[in-house]
Every structure is written in C-alpha cells, then in structure tokens.
Amino acid sequence: MTGNPHVVSDVMTRSVVAVSRDAPFKDIVRLMGQWKVSALPVLEGEGRVVGVVSEADLLPKEEFRDSDPDRGTQLRRLSDLEKAGAVTAGELMSTPAVCVHADSTLAQAARLMARRRIKRLPVVDAEGMLEGVVSRADLLKVFLRPDGEIADEVRRDIADILFPSPVEPIHVMVTEGVVTLTGKVQDTALIPVAVRLARAIEGVVDVDCHLSGVND
C-alpha cells in the first residue's frame, strides 16, 4: 500500500576503490588510509567481486608480528595466523564476498550488515560485477528526507487509502521525521495498520498517533 521503498541504488556510492587479487599488503593499507574506508572489494576479470579485504583481515599481521603463539592459539586462530603471513589481497580477503544488489531495499541491506557484522557491502549486478558500495552511513541518509516529502507520502499512500471518508479530517504533520496523525475515523481497527505502515516509510523516526473512532 505504501510507495516503493528506497533501494540501495538510491544511496550507494558509485565511485568505488577496489583492488585486484595480486594487490600487495602495503598498497591495500595505503588505499584504505587515502580513501578513509575500512574495506575494499577484490576484483578479477572485468570487475567481478571475488572477495573483500577489511581492516580486520590486515590486523593479524601486526598482532602476531613479534609473537610465537602456542599450540592452542595456533589451532584456535588458524585463519588469523594464515592472514598474518599473507602478502596479497587474494591471500587476505574474506571470500565469498557478502554482497547486495542495487534493487535491494535499505532494510534488507541493513539486516544483512547487522547479521554479518560488517560496515560496507559491495553492490553487484546479476553477474556479480561491481556497481558500487553501500555503507552504514549511506543507509542513514534516508533520515535526511524532508518532512514535507514524508508527510505527502503518508497522506497519499496511507491516510487517503485507509480512511477515504473520515468522520473528521485526517491531519498529518511531520516534524524532524516524527509523524503525528490526528482525526476521527469510522473503522478503528485500521488505526494500528496506519501506524505500522507509517513506521515503514523511509525516513520516519517515530509515529505519534492520535486517531480515534466515532465513539471515543
């Protein structure tokens, strides 16, 4: 019932810094520092994403630089010890890369980031070719939507459809992303539906509902 949710392509960064499998360790560190990013996609061929190398993949080299881990640590931290000896992106990267498609919703991207505990996602097409990168900060851009734009969407896609003939006019006000609904309606069973749909609109911070029925 609500309008199409914003998708990853609306907020992603299209100019992406990436590396090839044979990129050396120091080049990776330099690029991360230069572009102020915490992870880089690793590409092969015409631009297919095969992995991601992150700060977490680089840190074991420093952690184990002057240590001689015991047998227990070697078994428990085998992957990190392998990364400590790695010298190229192909050896360092996490693979397969956790990616998202450009037409995925922001909510889908946010859930994937939270579930996998990562800060940035390569955006790929159906063939796995890199199209961009979306970060946590990109996903938060939706909360910069103008209040008037949000209010128009709530009126058009929720109030006018759920309550076409209200007992008293439905007023929609949005302040700093908080939606306030007032008015009297015939069917009070639809009030929770209206609140749920309003919360689902991109950019809404909260919903303050003062809708009531005829006999309230």
Disulfide bonds with the S-S distance in Angstrom:
none
